[in-house]
Amino acid sequence: MFLRVKTSPNSPKKSVQIVLSIRKGKTVSQKIVRHVGTALDDDELAKLKELAEYIKAKLESSSNPTLFTPETVAEMAIEARKEKEKQEEELRVNLKNLREESRIVLGIHEVYGTIYKDLGFDKVIKHPQRNVATNKNLFNIVMARIANPSSKRASVIQLEKDFGIKLSLEGVYKMMDKLDEEAIEKIELQSYSNAQRLLKEKINVVFYDCTTLYFESFSEDELKQNGYSKDMKFNQPQVLLGLISTREGLPIGYELYAGSQYEGSTLRDATEKLKEKYEVEKVTVVADSGLLSQENQENLEKEGLDYILGARIKNMPKKIERQILDKTKYKKLEEDSSERTIEIPLGDKKRLIVTYSPKRAEKDKRDREKAVKKLKEKMSKSKNPASLISNYGYKKYLKIEGETKVELDNVKLAKSAAWDGLHGIITNKKELSSREALEYYHQLWQIEENFRISKHDLKIRPIYHWTPKRVKAHIAISFMALVCVRHLEYRVKKQFKKLSPEVIKNELLHSQCSILNDITTNKKYGIPSKTTRELKKIYQTVGKKIDSIPFEIK
């Protein structure tokens, strides 16, 4: 098996293929095993080659395991679809004798099932051969989390109704109890090593951020505790989740903390994990301003790690503040860009890079004017000024005189306007230009996208489990689903085009099959749903073919 790059005489396009040489007697023929994608330039070609090497290694190391054992009609349908190309005889049936037994979704298990196994998640439970039922439960619950996230009880019902897969709720809970610290560590190691192999390079830039996940509960324990909630659920216990991702958005690790813990104090744990668990020595940590503290900067420097952190520019010393607000010293970031920037040294080791964006300035101005308008409306109606004073969003624009007189402070408004359009980062990475450092920082949206997918697409919260062990298992299952989603999204983007996880999921949910039974012969037939161009490409991404040709289920 080898890689081949095909070129066209009158086109810049280059196709990357995985090819197998087949010897028949003295002649050797070549069979295309996988068409990986088409590149338009050298950078795209390099990325596709990396992806092709990763897929090739997986193909060579696998023994083509079947997706399911024939335990249910759904499993039989999937197996039959694989075998239908070998069925040469015509299907002769009397349509009047056919009755629909069920209609099942195949796309999620066929495509995400391949990704799941490629990632090695089918081996994270120790002694897999003795824990077949446990592994089956884990696999199907992860698929259910991707397809239609809900409670474990609802997932069991949904799997049987829409996917033809029957699980017991008790079996699912037993599986969760086997997701111990050792299994969770394997999940993270598999995620890291697969990201490294897929990107075909040492991971030297990581993105870190935290979010909070709340419970449908009001009781606390050693893990679920009240704290600062990013979901504004201050009266409900929560946990704090710290997530590590690559700049391409591939998750490589996470840590769970008590809900009352300050997010800034978690960065040290994350960097220690990088060094100890993943044996990463030289890496650049990119994080938002919520993790900026003198202690964190000192710890990163002590660990020998570079960093790019969001800066709290309004909290700088007066001398630095004057330089930030003096826009006459700013230079164009790029020749054709409206953004301007200034670099300000912060001692010998680090520098502050501040950018001014006219677009951001317009947005800041609109947001402030909107807030002031809302404040004026509330001031005209409110009989209790204290209610406005207690709201920080309003308080920064107010002047308080005596005990009851509250009015707008025009000096504060003018000071606020001076910061419109300004944003800063702090870095100790000397070899990076301002533009390069800002590009790294702007890629932080990838980890924010991971949180969005986790919270909205995969509905990781609210959490319905109560014991710390079950809570950790729930987070591990959600993390596995997130890794599968992001890996497939990355592959589809490189091999076809950018499709959001939501679009990919909807395409796969519409990859269905009607199971028909012939009441006279008792034979079963599968009638696949109509396929779209996008669906075919998604299947091709994982090396599978799909069509709408009916087949017999033998």
C-alpha positions as CSV (number, residue, x, y, z in Angstrom):
1,M,0.0,0.0,0.0
2,F,1.4,3.4,-1.0
3,L,0.5,7.1,-1.6
4,R,0.1,8.4,-5.1
5,V,-0.3,12.0,-6.3
6,K,-2.1,12.3,-9.6
7,T,-1.8,15.5,-11.6
8,S,-3.7,16.8,-14.6
9,P,-1.8,18.4,-17.5
10,N,-3.9,21.6,-17.7
11,S,-5.0,22.0,-14.1
12,P,-3.2,22.9,-10.9
13,K,-5.2,20.3,-9.0
14,K,-3.4,17.3,-7.5
15,S,-5.2,14.2,-6.3
16,V,-3.9,12.2,-3.3
17,Q,-4.7,8.5,-3.4
18,I,-3.9,5.4,-1.3
19,V,-3.1,2.6,-3.8
20,L,-2.7,-1.1,-3.4
21,S,-0.5,-3.2,-5.8
22,I,-2.2,-6.5,-6.7
23,R,-0.1,-9.3,-8.3
24,K,-1.9,-11.8,-10.6
25,G,0.6,-14.2,-12.0
26,K,3.4,-12.1,-13.6
27,T,1.3,-9.0,-14.0
28,V,0.8,-6.3,-11.3
29,S,-2.2,-4.1,-11.3
30,Q,-3.0,-1.2,-9.0
31,K,-6.3,-0.6,-7.1
32,I,-7.3,2.7,-5.6
33,V,-8.1,1.9,-1.9
34,R,-9.0,5.4,-0.9
35,H,-9.3,8.7,-2.7
36,V,-8.1,11.1,0.0
37,G,-8.8,14.5,-1.6
38,T,-7.8,17.1,-4.1
39,A,-5.3,19.9,-3.4
40,L,-5.0,23.3,-5.1
41,D,-1.7,24.4,-3.7
42,D,1.4,23.0,-2.0
43,D,0.1,23.7,1.5
44,E,-3.1,21.8,0.9
45,L,-1.1,19.0,-0.7
46,A,1.1,18.6,2.3
47,K,-1.9,18.5,4.7
48,L,-3.6,15.9,2.5
49,K,-0.5,13.7,2.4
50,E,-0.3,13.9,6.2
51,L,-4.0,12.8,6.4
52,A,-3.3,10.0,3.8
53,E,-0.4,8.7,5.8
54,Y,-2.6,8.6,8.9
55,I,-5.4,6.7,7.1
56,K,-2.9,4.4,5.4
57,A,-1.4,3.5,8.8
58,K,-4.9,2.7,10.2
59,L,-5.7,0.6,7.1
60,E,-2.5,-1.4,7.4
61,S,-2.8,-2.0,11.1
62,S,-6.5,-3.0,11.1
63,S,-7.9,-6.4,10.2
64,N,-11.1,-5.0,8.8
65,P,-13.3,-5.8,11.8
66,T,-17.0,-5.9,11.2
67,L,-19.0,-3.0,12.6
68,F,-21.5,-5.2,14.3
69,T,-22.1,-8.8,15.2
70,P,-25.4,-10.0,13.7
71,E,-27.5,-9.5,16.9
72,T,-30.3,-7.2,15.6
73,V,-32.0,-6.4,12.4
74,A,-30.0,-3.2,12.2
75,E,-26.7,-5.0,12.5
76,M,-27.8,-7.4,9.8
77,A,-28.7,-4.5,7.5
78,I,-25.3,-2.9,7.9
79,E,-23.6,-6.3,7.2
80,A,-25.9,-6.9,4.2
81,R,-25.1,-3.5,2.7
82,K,-21.4,-4.3,2.9
83,E,-22.1,-7.6,1.0
84,K,-24.6,-6.4,-1.6
85,E,-21.9,-5.7,-4.2
86,K,-21.3,-9.5,-4.3
87,Q,-25.0,-10.2,-4.9
88,E,-25.1,-10.8,-8.7
89,E,-28.6,-12.3,-8.9
90,E,-31.6,-10.0,-9.5
91,L,-34.0,-9.4,-6.6
92,R,-37.3,-10.9,-7.7
93,V,-40.1,-10.0,-5.3
94,N,-43.8,-9.4,-5.3
95,L,-44.3,-5.9,-3.9
96,K,-47.7,-6.9,-2.6
97,N,-46.1,-9.3,-0.2
98,L,-43.7,-6.8,1.3
99,R,-44.3,-5.3,4.7
100,E,-42.2,-2.7,6.5
101,E,-40.8,-4.1,9.8
102,S,-38.8,-1.0,10.8
103,R,-37.0,2.0,9.6
104,I,-33.5,2.5,11.0
105,V,-30.7,5.1,10.9
106,L,-27.4,3.6,9.6
107,G,-25.3,6.7,8.9
108,I,-24.2,7.5,12.5
109,H,-23.0,4.0,13.3
110,E,-21.5,3.4,9.9
111,V,-19.5,6.6,9.7
112,Y,-18.9,7.7,13.3
113,G,-18.4,4.0,14.1
114,T,-15.4,3.9,11.8
115,I,-14.0,7.0,13.4
116,Y,-14.6,5.6,16.9
117,K,-12.6,2.5,16.0
118,D,-9.9,4.4,14.1
119,L,-9.3,6.4,17.3
120,G,-8.9,3.2,19.3
121,F,-11.8,4.0,21.7
122,D,-13.0,0.3,21.4
123,K,-10.0,-0.7,23.5
124,V,-10.1,1.8,26.4
125,I,-11.9,-0.6,28.7
126,K,-9.4,-3.0,30.1
127,H,-9.6,-6.7,29.0
128,P,-11.9,-5.9,26.0
129,Q,-12.4,-9.6,25.2
130,R,-13.9,-10.1,28.6
131,N,-15.9,-6.9,28.5
132,V,-17.7,-7.3,25.1
133,A,-21.0,-6.1,26.5
134,T,-19.4,-3.2,28.3
135,N,-17.6,-2.1,25.1
136,K,-20.8,-2.4,23.1
137,N,-22.7,-0.2,25.6
138,L,-20.0,2.4,25.6
139,F,-19.8,2.5,21.8
140,N,-23.6,2.9,21.4
141,I,-24.0,5.5,24.1
142,V,-21.2,7.6,22.5
143,M,-23.1,7.2,19.1
144,A,-26.3,8.2,20.9
145,R,-24.6,11.3,22.4
146,I,-23.5,12.3,18.8
147,A,-26.9,11.6,17.2
148,N,-29.4,12.9,19.7
149,P,-27.9,13.7,23.1
150,S,-30.2,13.2,26.1
151,S,-30.3,11.4,29.4
152,K,-29.0,7.8,29.5
153,R,-32.5,6.5,30.0
154,A,-33.8,8.5,26.9
155,S,-30.7,7.4,24.9
156,V,-31.5,3.7,25.5
157,I,-35.1,4.3,24.3
158,Q,-33.9,6.2,21.3
159,L,-31.3,3.6,20.3
160,E,-33.9,0.9,20.1
161,K,-36.5,3.1,18.4
162,D,-34.4,4.7,15.7
163,F,-31.3,2.6,15.4
164,G,-32.6,-1.0,16.1
165,I,-30.1,-1.4,18.9
166,K,-31.4,-2.7,22.3
167,L,-29.5,-1.9,25.5
168,S,-30.5,-2.3,29.1
169,L,-30.3,0.8,31.3
170,E,-28.7,-1.3,34.0
171,G,-26.0,-2.4,31.6
172,V,-25.3,1.3,30.6
173,Y,-24.8,2.2,34.3
174,K,-22.5,-0.8,34.8
175,M,-20.5,0.4,31.8
176,M,-20.2,3.9,33.3
177,D,-18.9,2.4,36.6
178,K,-16.1,0.7,34.5
179,L,-15.0,4.0,33.1
180,D,-12.4,4.4,35.8
181,E,-9.3,6.7,36.0
182,E,-7.3,4.1,34.0
183,A,-9.9,4.1,31.2
184,I,-10.2,7.9,31.1
185,E,-6.4,8.2,30.9
186,K,-6.5,5.8,27.9
187,I,-9.2,7.9,26.2
188,E,-7.0,11.1,26.6
189,L,-3.8,9.3,25.4
190,Q,-5.6,7.9,22.4
191,S,-7.0,11.4,21.6
192,Y,-3.5,13.0,21.9
193,S,-1.6,10.3,19.9
194,N,-4.3,10.2,17.1
195,A,-4.2,14.0,16.8
196,Q,-0.4,13.9,16.6
197,R,-0.5,11.1,13.9
198,L,-3.2,12.8,11.9
199,L,-1.4,16.2,11.9
200,K,1.9,14.3,11.3
201,E,3.9,16.7,13.4
202,K,4.9,17.2,17.0
203,I,2.1,19.2,18.8
204,N,3.9,22.4,19.7
205,V,1.0,24.9,20.1
206,V,-1.9,24.1,22.4
207,F,-5.0,26.0,23.3
208,Y,-6.4,25.9,26.9
209,D,-9.7,27.3,28.3
210,C,-12.2,26.5,31.0
211,T,-16.0,26.4,31.2
212,T,-18.6,25.5,33.8
213,L,-21.2,22.7,33.7
214,Y,-24.2,22.9,35.9
215,F,-26.4,20.2,37.5
216,E,-30.1,19.8,37.8
217,S,-29.6,19.7,41.6
218,F,-29.1,22.0,44.5
219,S,-27.0,19.8,46.8
220,E,-23.2,20.0,46.9
221,D,-20.4,17.4,47.4
222,E,-16.6,17.3,47.0
223,L,-16.9,17.7,43.2
224,K,-20.2,19.6,42.4
225,Q,-20.0,22.9,44.2
226,N,-21.4,26.4,43.8
227,G,-19.0,28.9,42.1
228,Y,-18.8,31.5,39.4
229,S,-21.1,30.2,36.7
230,K,-20.5,31.0,33.0
231,D,-24.1,29.9,32.5
232,M,-25.4,32.3,35.1
233,K,-26.7,29.4,37.3
234,F,-25.2,30.8,40.5
235,N,-27.6,29.0,42.8
236,Q,-26.9,25.5,41.3
237,P,-23.8,23.3,41.9
238,Q,-21.4,22.9,39.0
239,V,-18.1,21.5,37.9
240,L,-15.2,23.3,36.2
241,L,-14.0,21.7,32.9
242,G,-10.5,22.6,31.5
243,L,-10.0,21.5,27.9
244,I,-6.8,21.3,25.9
245,S,-7.0,21.4,22.0
246,T,-4.7,21.7,19.0
247,R,-4.9,24.8,16.8
248,E,-7.0,22.7,14.4
249,G,-9.6,22.2,17.1
250,L,-8.7,18.6,17.8
251,P,-9.3,17.9,21.6
252,I,-6.3,16.2,23.2
253,G,-7.1,16.2,26.9
254,Y,-9.2,17.6,29.7
255,E,-9.4,17.9,33.5
256,L,-12.3,18.1,35.8
257,Y,-12.3,20.4,38.9
258,A,-14.6,21.2,41.8
259,G,-17.1,23.9,40.8
260,S,-15.8,26.4,43.3
261,Q,-12.3,26.4,41.9
262,Y,-11.0,29.6,40.3
263,E,-10.2,28.9,36.6
264,G,-6.9,30.8,36.7
265,S,-5.5,28.3,39.2
266,T,-6.1,25.3,36.7
267,L,-3.5,26.4,34.1
268,R,-0.6,24.9,36.1
269,D,-2.3,21.5,36.2
270,A,-2.8,21.6,32.4
271,T,0.8,22.4,31.7
272,E,2.0,19.7,34.1
273,K,-0.2,17.2,32.3
274,L,1.4,18.3,28.9
275,K,4.9,17.7,30.3
276,E,4.3,14.5,32.3
277,K,1.5,12.6,30.5
278,Y,2.2,13.6,26.9
279,E,6.0,14.1,27.3
280,V,5.8,17.5,25.7
281,E,8.9,19.6,26.4
282,K,8.6,22.7,24.2
283,V,5.1,24.0,23.6
284,T,3.3,27.4,23.3
285,V,0.2,27.7,25.5
286,V,-2.5,30.0,24.1
287,A,-5.2,31.1,26.5
288,D,-7.8,33.9,27.1
289,S,-7.4,36.7,29.6
290,G,-9.3,34.8,32.3
291,L,-6.2,32.8,32.8
292,L,-3.9,35.8,32.9
293,S,-2.2,36.3,36.3
294,Q,1.4,37.0,37.3
295,E,1.5,33.6,39.0
296,N,0.5,31.8,35.9
297,Q,3.0,33.7,33.8
298,E,5.8,32.9,36.3
299,N,4.8,29.2,36.4
300,L,4.8,28.9,32.6
301,E,8.3,30.5,32.4
302,K,9.5,28.3,35.2
303,E,8.3,25.2,33.3
304,G,10.1,26.5,30.2
305,L,6.9,27.0,28.2
306,D,6.1,29.8,25.9
307,Y,2.8,31.5,26.1
308,I,0.4,33.9,24.4
309,L,-2.3,35.1,26.8
310,G,-5.1,37.6,26.5
311,A,-4.2,40.8,28.3
312,R,-6.3,42.9,30.6
313,I,-5.2,46.2,29.1
314,K,-7.4,48.4,31.3
315,N,-5.6,47.1,34.4
316,M,-2.1,48.1,33.2
317,P,0.1,50.7,35.1
318,K,-0.5,54.3,34.1
319,K,2.7,54.5,32.1
320,I,1.7,51.6,29.9
321,E,-1.9,52.8,29.8
322,R,-0.7,56.2,28.2
323,Q,1.2,54.3,25.5
324,I,-1.8,52.1,24.8
325,L,-4.2,55.1,24.4
326,D,-1.7,57.1,22.2
327,K,-2.9,55.8,18.8
328,T,-0.4,58.1,16.9
329,K,2.3,55.5,17.7
330,Y,0.4,52.6,16.2
331,K,1.6,51.0,12.9
332,K,-0.3,49.1,10.2
333,L,-0.5,45.4,10.9
334,E,-0.4,44.7,7.2
335,E,-0.3,46.9,4.1
336,D,-3.9,46.2,3.1
337,S,-5.3,46.0,6.6
338,S,-7.2,48.6,8.6
339,E,-5.9,47.2,11.8
340,R,-3.0,48.9,13.6
341,T,-0.7,47.6,16.3
342,I,1.9,48.7,18.9
343,E,4.4,46.6,20.8
344,I,5.3,47.6,24.4
345,P,8.1,45.8,26.2
346,L,7.2,44.4,29.7
347,G,10.6,43.9,31.2
348,D,13.2,41.7,29.4
349,K,11.2,38.5,28.9
350,K,7.8,39.5,27.6
351,R,5.9,42.1,25.5
352,L,2.4,43.5,25.2
353,I,1.0,43.6,21.7
354,V,-2.1,45.9,21.4
355,T,-4.2,46.1,18.2
356,Y,-6.7,48.8,17.2
357,S,-9.5,47.7,14.9
358,P,-12.0,50.2,13.4
359,K,-14.6,47.4,13.1
360,R,-14.1,46.4,16.7
361,A,-14.3,50.1,17.7
362,E,-17.7,50.4,15.9
363,K,-19.0,47.3,17.7
364,D,-17.8,48.6,21.1
365,K,-19.5,51.9,20.5
366,R,-22.8,50.3,19.5
367,D,-22.7,48.0,22.5
368,R,-22.1,50.9,24.9
369,E,-24.8,53.0,23.3
370,K,-27.2,50.1,23.6
371,A,-26.4,49.7,27.3
372,V,-26.7,53.4,28.0
373,K,-30.1,53.5,26.2
374,K,-31.3,50.6,28.3
375,L,-30.0,52.2,31.4
376,K,-31.8,55.5,30.7
377,E,-35.0,53.5,30.3
378,K,-34.5,51.8,33.6
379,M,-33.6,55.0,35.4
380,S,-36.8,56.7,34.2
381,K,-38.9,53.8,35.5
382,S,-36.9,52.6,38.6
383,K,-37.9,53.8,42.0
384,N,-35.0,52.0,43.6
385,P,-31.6,53.3,42.4
386,A,-29.8,50.6,44.4
387,S,-31.0,48.0,41.9
388,L,-29.0,49.8,39.2
389,I,-26.0,50.3,41.4
390,S,-25.7,46.6,42.1
391,N,-25.5,45.8,38.4
392,Y,-21.8,46.1,37.4
393,G,-22.8,46.5,33.7
394,Y,-24.6,49.7,34.6
395,K,-22.6,50.8,37.6
396,K,-19.5,51.7,35.4
397,Y,-21.5,54.4,33.7
398,L,-23.1,55.9,36.8
399,K,-22.3,58.7,39.2
400,I,-23.7,58.2,42.7
401,E,-24.3,61.3,44.9
402,G,-25.6,61.0,48.4
403,E,-27.9,58.2,49.3
404,T,-30.4,58.2,46.5
405,K,-29.3,60.4,43.6
406,V,-28.1,58.4,40.6
407,E,-27.2,59.9,37.2
408,L,-25.1,59.1,34.1
409,D,-21.4,60.0,34.5
410,N,-20.2,61.6,31.2
411,V,-16.5,61.4,32.4
412,K,-16.8,57.6,32.7
413,L,-18.5,57.4,29.4
414,A,-15.7,59.3,27.7
415,K,-13.0,57.2,29.4
416,S,-14.8,54.0,28.2
417,A,-15.0,55.4,24.6
418,A,-11.2,55.8,24.6
419,W,-10.7,52.0,24.8
420,D,-13.0,51.3,21.8
421,G,-11.4,48.9,19.3
422,L,-8.4,48.0,21.5
423,H,-7.4,44.5,22.4
424,G,-4.1,43.2,23.8
425,I,-2.1,40.0,24.2
426,I,1.0,39.2,26.3
427,T,3.7,36.8,25.0
428,N,7.2,35.7,26.0
429,K,7.8,34.1,22.6
430,K,10.4,36.4,21.2
431,E,10.8,35.0,17.7
432,L,7.2,35.6,16.8
433,S,6.3,38.8,14.9
434,S,3.2,40.7,16.1
435,R,1.2,39.4,13.2
436,E,2.2,35.7,13.9
437,A,1.4,36.1,17.7
438,L,-2.0,37.6,16.9
439,E,-2.7,34.8,14.4
440,Y,-2.0,32.2,17.1
441,Y,-4.3,34.0,19.5
442,H,-7.1,34.4,17.0
443,Q,-7.1,30.6,16.6
444,L,-8.4,30.4,20.2
445,W,-11.9,30.3,18.7
446,Q,-11.3,26.6,18.0
447,I,-11.5,25.8,21.7
448,E,-14.5,28.1,22.1
449,E,-16.0,26.0,19.2
450,N,-15.3,22.9,21.2
451,F,-17.2,24.3,24.1
452,R,-20.1,25.3,21.9
453,I,-20.3,21.8,20.3
454,S,-20.1,20.2,23.8
455,K,-22.8,22.4,25.3
456,H,-25.2,22.7,22.4
457,D,-24.6,19.9,19.9
458,L,-23.7,17.2,22.4
459,K,-25.7,18.7,25.4
460,I,-23.0,17.9,28.0
461,R,-25.0,19.9,30.5
462,P,-27.1,19.9,32.6
463,I,-25.7,16.9,34.3
464,Y,-28.2,14.4,35.7
465,H,-25.7,12.2,37.6
466,W,-25.0,12.7,41.2
467,T,-22.0,10.6,42.4
468,P,-18.5,11.9,41.4
469,K,-17.7,8.6,39.7
470,R,-20.8,8.8,37.4
471,V,-20.2,12.5,36.8
472,K,-16.6,11.7,35.6
473,A,-17.9,8.9,33.4
474,H,-20.5,11.2,31.8
475,I,-17.8,13.8,31.0
476,A,-15.6,11.0,29.6
477,I,-18.4,9.8,27.3
478,S,-19.1,13.4,26.1
479,F,-15.3,14.0,25.5
480,M,-15.2,10.8,23.3
481,A,-18.2,12.1,21.3
482,L,-16.5,15.5,20.9
483,V,-13.2,13.9,19.7
484,C,-15.1,11.8,17.1
485,V,-17.1,14.8,15.9
486,R,-14.0,17.0,15.5
487,H,-11.9,14.3,13.8
488,L,-14.6,13.6,11.2
489,E,-15.1,17.4,10.7
490,Y,-11.3,17.8,10.1
491,R,-11.2,14.9,7.6
492,V,-14.3,16.1,5.7
493,K,-12.8,19.6,5.5
494,K,-9.4,18.3,4.2
495,Q,-10.9,15.7,1.8
496,F,-14.1,17.5,0.6
497,K,-15.1,20.9,2.0
498,K,-15.9,22.6,5.2
499,L,-19.1,21.2,6.7
500,S,-20.2,22.0,10.3
501,P,-20.7,19.1,12.8
502,E,-24.5,19.9,12.7
503,V,-24.6,19.5,8.9
504,I,-22.6,16.3,9.0
505,K,-24.9,14.9,11.7
506,N,-28.0,15.8,9.8
507,E,-26.7,14.1,6.7
508,L,-25.9,10.9,8.6
509,L,-29.2,10.9,10.4
510,H,-30.9,10.9,6.9
511,S,-28.8,7.9,5.9
512,Q,-31.7,5.4,6.7
513,C,-32.9,2.0,5.6
514,S,-36.4,0.5,5.5
515,I,-36.4,-3.1,6.5
516,L,-39.0,-5.0,4.6
517,N,-40.2,-8.6,5.2
518,D,-41.7,-10.8,2.5
519,I,-44.7,-12.5,4.2
520,T,-44.6,-15.5,1.8
521,T,-40.9,-16.3,1.9
522,N,-39.9,-14.6,5.2
523,K,-36.9,-13.0,3.4
524,K,-35.8,-9.6,4.5
525,Y,-34.8,-6.7,2.2
526,G,-33.2,-3.3,2.8
527,I,-34.3,-0.2,0.9
528,P,-31.8,2.6,1.5
529,S,-32.9,6.2,1.6
530,K,-31.9,8.7,-1.1
531,T,-28.3,9.8,-0.9
532,T,-27.0,13.4,-1.4
533,R,-23.6,14.4,-2.8
534,E,-22.6,15.6,0.7
535,L,-23.5,12.2,2.2
536,K,-21.6,10.3,-0.4
537,K,-18.5,12.4,0.3
538,I,-18.8,12.0,4.0
539,Y,-18.9,8.2,3.5
540,Q,-15.9,8.4,1.2
541,T,-14.0,10.3,3.9
542,V,-14.0,7.1,6.0
543,G,-13.5,4.8,3.0
544,K,-17.1,3.6,2.6
545,K,-19.4,3.6,-0.4
546,I,-23.1,4.3,-0.2
547,D,-25.9,4.1,-2.8
548,S,-29.7,3.7,-2.9
549,I,-29.8,0.2,-4.4
550,P,-32.1,-2.2,-2.5
551,F,-30.4,-5.4,-1.2
552,E,-31.4,-8.7,0.4
553,I,-30.5,-9.2,4.1
554,K,-29.2,-12.8,4.3
